Amino acid sequence: MVTTSPTVLGNPYQAGCPTRRILDRIGDRWTVLIVGVLGEGDARFSELRRRVEGVSQKMLTQTLRGLERDGLVLRTVYPEVPVRVEYALTEAGRTLLEPLKALQEWSIEHLSDVSASQDAYDGAA
């Protein structure tokens, strides 16, 4: 008799749940921006660094490694001289495009309201 284990659903509100690490990864500002750039097509490291202003080489490297480890980004090395490395979203990574685009659009739409609230809060302090 073959038994299958029931599907385990994560609960990010519980300490130690692996879904927290996933949320940390996809909620990270560098991840949001890198996935956005890669959503437009494959890119080399230098292009990512140029297009995501403010990201350091170290943070870009760490973020790309984490995304690759999580199965969201594919790193392809081409045996050329000099070696060419390109990054692309995997199928799983592409599923992040729509929710991250919604967050981007929300931030643009509500920028003036949030800025006004921040100014009012800071002025009251």
N, CA and C atoms as an extended XYZ file, in Angstrom:
375
Properties=species:S:1:pos:R:3:atomname:S:1:resname:S:1:resid:I:1 pbc="F F F"
N         0.832       -1.173        0.000 N   MET     1
C         0.000        0.000        0.000 CA  MET     1
C         0.881        1.242        0.000 C   MET     1
N         0.648        2.137       -0.932 N   VAL     2
C         1.421        3.364       -1.036 CA  VAL     2
C         0.654        4.480       -0.347 C   VAL     2
N         1.324        5.131        0.551 N   THR     3
C         0.690        6.273        1.213 CA  THR     3
C         1.443        7.527        0.834 C   THR     3
N         0.717        8.566        0.727 N   THR     4
C         1.352        9.843        0.424 CA  THR     4
C         1.127       10.755        1.602 C   THR     4
N         2.107       11.577        1.854 N   SER     5
C         1.968       12.505        2.970 CA  SER     5
C         1.067       13.650        2.542 C   SER     5
N         0.307       14.171        3.473 N   PRO     6
C        -0.564       15.295        3.108 CA  PRO     6
C         0.265       16.515        2.747 C   PRO     6
N        -0.315       17.354        1.932 N   THR     7
C         0.358       18.580        1.546 CA  THR     7
C         0.526       19.454        2.784 C   THR     7
N         1.732       19.894        3.008 N   VAL     8
C         2.018       20.737        4.160 CA  VAL     8
C         1.956       22.185        3.704 C   VAL     8
N         1.091       22.942        4.323 N   LEU     9
C         0.971       24.350        4.002 CA  LEU     9
C         1.797       25.154        4.995 C   LEU     9
N         2.521       26.103        4.480 N   GLY    10
C         3.327       26.942        5.350 CA  GLY    10
C         2.483       27.994        6.049 C   GLY    10
N         3.023       28.492        7.126 N   ASN    11
C         2.377       29.576        7.860 CA  ASN    11
C         3.453       30.594        8.217 C   ASN    11
N         3.561       31.671        7.444 N   PRO    12
C         4.636       32.636        7.688 CA  PRO    12
C         4.527       33.362        9.030 C   PRO    12
N         3.406       33.207        9.723 N   TYR    13
C         3.249       33.841       11.032 CA  TYR    13
C         3.842       33.002       12.150 C   TYR    13
N         4.271       31.785       11.831 N   GLN    14
C         4.913       30.925       12.818 CA  GLN    14
C         6.430       31.061       12.700 C   GLN    14
N         7.073       31.251       13.850 N   ALA    15
C         8.534       31.363       13.866 CA  ALA    15
C         9.152       30.090       13.294 C   ALA    15
N        10.140       30.262       12.480 N   GLY    16
C        10.860       29.126       11.922 CA  GLY    16
C        10.224       28.507       10.690 C   GLY    16
N         9.072       28.988       10.262 N   CYS    17
C         8.440       28.433        9.065 CA  CYS    17
C         9.265       28.845        7.832 C   CYS    17
N         9.553       27.891        6.961 N   PRO    18
C        10.346       28.208        5.763 CA  PRO    18
C         9.725       29.276        4.868 C   PRO    18
N         8.409       29.473        4.955 N   THR    19
C         7.799       30.509        4.127 CA  THR    19
C         8.317       31.891        4.493 C   THR    19
N         8.777       32.068        5.718 N   ARG    20
C         9.355       33.367        6.098 CA  ARG    20
C        10.599       33.666        5.287 C   ARG    20
N        11.428       32.659        5.080 N   ARG    21
C        12.645       32.868        4.277 CA  ARG    21
C        12.290       33.213        2.834 C   ARG    21
N        11.237       32.575        2.327 N   ILE    22
C        10.802       32.885        0.962 CA  ILE    22
C        10.296       34.319        0.899 C   ILE    22
N         9.484       34.730        1.872 N   LEU    23
C         8.992       36.103        1.901 CA  LEU    23
C        10.135       37.102        2.056 C   LEU    23
N        11.121       36.743        2.877 N   ASP    24
C        12.299       37.616        3.008 CA  ASP    24
C        12.982       37.799        1.664 C   ASP    24
N        13.098       36.726        0.911 N   ARG    25
C        13.772       36.788       -0.389 CA  ARG    25
C        12.968       37.645       -1.367 C   ARG    25
N        11.685       37.342       -1.526 N   ILE    26
C        10.925       38.052       -2.558 CA  ILE    26
C        10.507       39.445       -2.129 C   ILE    26
N        10.588       39.732       -0.823 N   GLY    27
C        10.253       41.068       -0.338 CA  GLY    27
C        11.448       41.992       -0.256 C   GLY    27
N        12.621       41.475       -0.518 N   ASP    28
C        13.846       42.265       -0.473 CA  ASP    28
C        13.858       43.258       -1.636 C   ASP    28
N        14.270       44.489       -1.351 N   ARG    29
C        14.229       45.512       -2.405 CA  ARG    29
C        15.085       45.156       -3.610 C   ARG    29
N        16.244       44.533       -3.377 N   TRP    30
C        17.106       44.189       -4.518 CA  TRP    30
C        16.462       43.096       -5.348 C   TRP    30
N        15.816       42.132       -4.697 N   THR    31
C        15.124       41.075       -5.440 CA  THR    31
C        14.038       41.665       -6.319 C   THR    31
N        13.238       42.560       -5.758 N   VAL    32
C        12.150       43.178       -6.519 CA  VAL    32
C        12.708       43.854       -7.772 C   VAL    32
N        13.781       44.599       -7.621 N   LEU    33
C        14.347       45.341       -8.748 CA  LEU    33
C        15.035       44.421       -9.757 C   LEU    33
N        15.761       43.429       -9.277 N   ILE    34
C        16.463       42.494      -10.174 CA  ILE    34
C        15.460       41.667      -10.964 C   ILE    34
N        14.425       41.169      -10.291 N   VAL    35
C        13.396       40.400      -10.996 CA  VAL    35
C        12.710       41.287      -12.038 C   VAL    35
N        12.491       42.543      -11.706 N   GLY    36
C        11.893       43.469      -12.668 CA  GLY    36
C        12.736       43.628      -13.914 C   GLY    36
N        14.031       43.775      -13.749 N   VAL    37
C        14.923       43.906      -14.904 CA  VAL    37
C        14.943       42.603      -15.708 C   VAL    37
N        15.068       41.477      -15.008 N   LEU    38
C        15.128       40.194      -15.713 CA  LEU    38
C        13.795       39.846      -16.371 C   LEU    38
N        12.723       40.455      -15.917 N   GLY    39
C        11.424       40.259      -16.559 CA  GLY    39
C        11.393       40.820      -17.963 C   GLY    39
N        12.318       41.718      -18.257 N   GLU    40
C        12.428       42.305      -19.602 CA  GLU    40
C        13.344       41.499      -20.507 C   GLU    40
N        14.039       40.504      -19.934 N   GLY    41
C        14.925       39.654      -20.731 CA  GLY    41
C        16.200       39.319      -19.987 C   GLY    41
N        16.928       38.376      -20.528 N   ASP    42
C        18.187       37.946      -19.925 CA  ASP    42
C        19.142       39.129      -19.811 C   ASP    42
N        20.010       39.075      -18.809 N   ALA    43
C        20.961       40.170      -18.621 CA  ALA    43
C        22.260       39.648      -18.025 C   ALA    43
N        23.328       40.332      -18.364 N   ARG    44
C        24.629       40.049      -17.769 CA  ARG    44
C        24.746       40.812      -16.461 C   ARG    44
N        25.695       40.401      -15.647 N   PHE    45
C        25.908       41.009      -14.342 CA  PHE    45
C        26.102       42.518      -14.466 C   PHE    45
N        26.948       42.927      -15.379 N   SER    46
C        27.243       44.357      -15.530 CA  SER    46
C        26.003       45.146      -15.939 C   SER    46
N        25.150       44.551      -16.755 N   GLU    47
C        23.921       45.238      -17.149 CA  GLU    47
C        22.981       45.367      -15.958 C   GLU    47
N        22.867       44.310      -15.163 N   LEU    48
C        22.034       44.385      -13.958 CA  LEU    48
C        22.542       45.469      -13.017 C   LEU    48
N        23.833       45.518      -12.845 N   ARG    49
C        24.422       46.513      -11.938 CA  ARG    49
C        24.174       47.933      -12.445 C   ARG    49
N        24.224       48.114      -13.737 N   ARG    50
C        23.999       49.430      -14.323 CA  ARG    50
C        22.521       49.836      -14.215 C   ARG    50
N        21.622       48.887      -14.438 N   ARG    51
C        20.193       49.203      -14.467 CA  ARG    51
C        19.571       49.313      -13.079 C   ARG    51
N        20.142       48.636      -12.097 N   VAL    52
C        19.622       48.709      -10.725 CA  VAL    52
C        20.542       49.657       -9.956 C   VAL    52
N        20.272       50.932      -10.103 N   GLU    53
C        21.129       51.949       -9.489 CA  GLU    53
C        21.175       51.790       -7.972 C   GLU    53
N        22.384       51.902       -7.436 N   GLY    54
C        22.566       51.847       -5.993 CA  GLY    54
C        22.934       50.481       -5.450 C   GLY    54
N        22.764       49.420       -6.235 N   VAL    55
C        23.126       48.096       -5.743 CA  VAL    55
C        24.639       47.930       -5.834 C   VAL    55
N        25.224       47.444       -4.753 N   SER    56
C        26.666       47.199       -4.759 CA  SER    56
C        26.950       45.861       -5.445 C   SER    56
N        28.182       45.678       -5.833 N   GLN    57
C        28.578       44.421       -6.461 CA  GLN    57
C        28.308       43.262       -5.504 C   GLN    57
N        28.624       43.467       -4.236 N   LYS    58
C        28.429       42.423       -3.223 CA  LYS    58
C        26.944       42.055       -3.081 C   LYS    58
N        26.073       43.067       -2.989 N   MET    59
C        24.643       42.787       -2.814 CA  MET    59
C        24.047       42.155       -4.066 C   MET    59
N        24.490       42.589       -5.228 N   LEU    60
C        23.993       41.996       -6.464 CA  LEU    60
C        24.401       40.528       -6.536 C   LEU    60
N        25.644       40.248       -6.200 N   THR    61
C        26.129       38.867       -6.196 CA  THR    61
C        25.335       38.018       -5.209 C   THR    61
N        25.161       38.518       -3.987 N   GLN    62
C        24.432       37.761       -2.961 CA  GLN    62
C        22.987       37.524       -3.369 C   GLN    62
N        22.355       38.539       -3.913 N   THR    63
C        20.951       38.416       -4.296 CA  THR    63
C        20.794       37.434       -5.443 C   THR    63
N        21.657       37.530       -6.455 N   LEU    64
C        21.581       36.597       -7.576 CA  LEU    64
C        21.831       35.159       -7.124 C   LEU    64
N        22.781       34.956       -6.232 N   ARG    65
C        23.041       33.598       -5.716 CA  ARG    65
C        21.832       33.058       -4.966 C   ARG    65
N        21.220       33.908       -4.151 N   GLY    66
C        20.033       33.482       -3.417 CA  GLY    66
C        18.881       33.148       -4.346 C   GLY    66
N        18.675       33.976       -5.356 N   LEU    67
C        17.608       33.725       -6.326 CA  LEU    67
C        17.873       32.447       -7.118 C   LEU    67
N        19.137       32.211       -7.429 N   GLU    68
C        19.499       30.980       -8.137 CA  GLU    68
C        19.260       29.777       -7.226 C   GLU    68
N        19.654       29.876       -5.981 N   ARG    69
C        19.463       28.789       -5.007 CA  ARG    69
C        17.985       28.466       -4.840 C   ARG    69
N        17.152       29.494       -4.848 N   ASP    70
C        15.715       29.309       -4.657 CA  ASP    70
C        14.998       28.876       -5.933 C   ASP    70
N        15.733       28.768       -7.035 N   GLY    71
C        15.134       28.309       -8.284 CA  GLY    71
C        14.379       29.384       -9.036 C   GLY    71
N        14.677       30.649       -8.747 N   LEU    72
C        13.977       31.745       -9.394 CA  LEU    72
C        14.773       32.353      -10.546 C   LEU    72
N        16.082       32.159      -10.515 N   VAL    73
C        16.972       32.694      -11.549 CA  VAL    73
C        17.885       31.579      -12.031 C   VAL    73
N        18.122       31.570      -13.322 N   LEU    74
C        19.045       30.620      -13.937 CA  LEU    74
C        20.299       31.369      -14.356 C   LEU    74
N        21.446       30.863      -13.962 N   ARG    75
C        22.743       31.442      -14.333 CA  ARG    75
C        23.343       30.547      -15.407 C   ARG    75
N        23.642       31.134      -16.571 N   THR    76
C        24.221       30.376      -17.670 CA  THR    76
C        25.595       30.933      -17.996 C   THR    76
N        26.577       30.038      -18.010 N   VAL    77
C        27.957       30.414      -18.334 CA  VAL    77
C        28.250       29.939      -19.749 C   VAL    77
N        28.697       30.865      -20.585 N   TYR    78
C        29.051       30.549      -21.968 CA  TYR    78
C        30.572       30.461      -22.082 C   TYR    78
N        31.079       29.327      -22.560 N   PRO    79
C        32.531       29.127      -22.637 CA  PRO    79
C        33.157       29.911      -23.784 C   PRO    79
N        33.269       31.189      -23.588 N   GLU    80
C        33.874       32.078      -24.574 CA  GLU    80
C        35.064       32.757      -23.926 C   GLU    80
N        35.804       33.472      -24.720 N   VAL    81
C        36.914       34.259      -24.184 CA  VAL    81
C        36.623       35.714      -24.483 C   VAL    81
N        36.384       36.534      -23.476 N   PRO    82
C        36.240       36.159      -22.063 CA  PRO    82
C        34.912       35.440      -21.824 C   PRO    82
N        34.846       34.751      -20.681 N   VAL    83
C        33.643       34.002      -20.322 CA  VAL    83
C        32.463       34.969      -20.208 C   VAL    83
N        31.329       34.556      -20.752 N   ARG    84
C        30.106       35.361      -20.674 CA  ARG    84
C        29.121       34.640      -19.765 C   ARG    84
N        28.547       35.395      -18.825 N   VAL    85
C        27.559       34.847      -17.889 CA  VAL    85
C        26.289       35.661      -18.032 C   VAL    85
N        25.160       34.975      -18.188 N   GLU    86
C        23.870       35.644      -18.285 CA  GLU    86
C        22.919       35.085      -17.243 C   GLU    86
N        22.030       35.943      -16.800 N   TYR    87
C        21.013       35.575      -15.817 CA  TYR    87
C        19.648       35.702      -16.463 C   TYR    87
N        18.764       34.760      -16.121 N   ALA    88
C        17.408       34.763      -16.661 CA  ALA    88
C        16.461       34.252      -15.588 C   ALA    88
N        15.226       34.679      -15.658 N   LEU    89
C        14.215       34.155      -14.752 CA  LEU    89
C        13.835       32.745      -15.178 C   LEU    89
N        13.629       31.889      -14.204 N   THR    90
C        13.087       30.560      -14.469 CA  THR    90
C        11.565       30.699      -14.590 C   THR    90
N        10.886       29.592      -14.870 N   GLU    91
C         9.422       29.640      -14.904 CA  GLU    91
C         8.878       30.104      -13.558 C   GLU    91
N         9.444       29.596      -12.477 N   ALA    92
C         8.995       30.015      -11.137 CA  ALA    92
C         9.262       31.501      -10.936 C   ALA    92
N        10.414       31.971      -11.381 N   GLY    93
C        10.742       33.382      -11.264 CA  GLY    93
C         9.789       34.271      -12.040 C   GLY    93
N         9.360       33.810      -13.188 N   ARG    94
C         8.425       34.588      -14.015 CA  ARG    94
C         7.070       34.743      -13.331 C   ARG    94
N         6.717       33.793      -12.464 N   THR    95
C         5.441       33.918      -11.761 CA  THR    95
C         5.453       35.056      -10.751 C   THR    95
N         6.620       35.567      -10.424 N   LEU    96
C         6.721       36.712       -9.506 CA  LEU    96
C         6.466       38.043      -10.199 C   LEU    96
N         6.545       38.071      -11.512 N   LEU    97
C         6.451       39.336      -12.234 CA  LEU    97
C         5.150       40.081      -11.968 C   LEU    97
N         4.040       39.386      -12.031 N   GLU    98
C         2.745       40.062      -11.854 CA  GLU    98
C         2.579       40.632      -10.444 C   GLU    98
N         2.815       39.842       -9.379 N   PRO    99
C         2.651       40.439       -8.044 CA  PRO    99
C         3.659       41.559       -7.764 C   PRO    99
N         4.879       41.433       -8.253 N   LEU   100
C         5.863       42.491       -8.019 CA  LEU   100
C         5.526       43.733       -8.825 C   LEU   100
N         4.978       43.546      -10.020 N   LYS   101
C         4.546       44.700      -10.819 CA  LYS   101
C         3.404       45.429      -10.119 C   LYS   101
N         2.518       44.674       -9.476 N   ALA   102
C         1.419       45.292       -8.723 CA  ALA   102
C         1.965       46.146       -7.584 C   ALA   102
N         2.983       45.666       -6.895 N   LEU   103
C         3.605       46.448       -5.817 CA  LEU   103
C         4.273       47.700       -6.369 C   LEU   103
N         4.952       47.559       -7.500 N   GLN   104
C         5.598       48.704       -8.132 CA  GLN   104
C         4.558       49.753       -8.516 C   GLN   104
N         3.489       49.310       -9.131 N   GLU   105
C         2.440       50.245       -9.541 CA  GLU   105
C         1.782       50.907       -8.337 C   GLU   105
N         1.576       50.139       -7.264 N   TRP   106
C         0.999       50.700       -6.045 CA  TRP   106
C         1.905       51.789       -5.484 C   TRP   106
N         3.212       51.523       -5.454 N   SER   107
C         4.147       52.502       -4.895 CA  SER   107
C         4.168       53.786       -5.711 C   SER   107
N         4.039       53.667       -7.022 N   ILE   108
C         4.006       54.854       -7.885 CA  ILE   108
C         2.694       55.615       -7.670 C   ILE   108
N         1.585       54.876       -7.644 N   GLU   109
C         0.271       55.498       -7.490 CA  GLU   109
C         0.116       56.227       -6.157 C   GLU   109
N         0.718       55.689       -5.101 N   HIS   110
C         0.526       56.237       -3.760 CA  HIS   110
C         1.724       57.039       -3.248 C   HIS   110
N         2.668       57.311       -4.120 N   LEU   111
C         3.879       58.028       -3.712 CA  LEU   111
C         3.563       59.364       -3.059 C   LEU   111
N         2.712       60.173       -3.664 N   SER   112
C         2.441       61.500       -3.112 CA  SER   112
C         1.705       61.399       -1.780 C   SER   112
N         0.783       60.447       -1.632 N   ASP   113
C         0.074       60.280       -0.361 CA  ASP   113
C         1.027       59.848        0.752 C   ASP   113
N         1.883       58.910        0.441 N   VAL   114
C         2.837       58.428        1.442 CA  VAL   114
C         3.812       59.541        1.811 C   VAL   114
N         4.294       60.273        0.821 N   SER   115
C         5.219       61.376        1.089 CA  SER   115
C         4.557       62.442        1.967 C   SER   115
N         3.296       62.766        1.676 N   ALA   116
C         2.571       63.755        2.485 CA  ALA   116
C         2.404       63.258        3.918 C   ALA   116
N         2.084       61.998        4.091 N   SER   117
C         1.947       61.419        5.431 CA  SER   117
C         3.273       61.456        6.178 C   SER   117
N         4.354       61.153        5.499 N   GLN   118
C         5.679       61.183        6.126 CA  GLN   118
C         6.025       62.598        6.559 C   GLN   118
N         5.767       63.569        5.681 N   ASP   119
C         6.038       64.962        6.026 CA  ASP   119
C         5.218       65.404        7.233 C   ASP   119
N         3.930       65.034        7.263 N   ALA   120
C         3.065       65.401        8.389 CA  ALA   120
C         3.544       64.749        9.678 C   ALA   120
N         3.929       63.498        9.615 N   TYR   121
C         4.404       62.774       10.784 CA  TYR   121
C         5.700       63.391       11.307 C   TYR   121
N         6.628       63.636       10.370 N   ASP   122
C         7.924       64.213       10.755 CA  ASP   122
C         7.756       65.622       11.297 C   ASP   122
N         6.798       66.386       10.768 N   GLY   123
C         6.549       67.747       11.248 CA  GLY   123
C         5.942       67.781       12.641 C   GLY   123
N         5.212       66.741       12.996 N   ALA   124
C         4.567       66.680       14.301 CA  ALA   124
C         5.530       66.252       15.392 C   ALA   124
N         6.655       65.693       15.019 N   ALA   125
C         7.603       65.154       16.013 CA  ALA   125
C         8.405       66.208       16.701 C   ALA   125
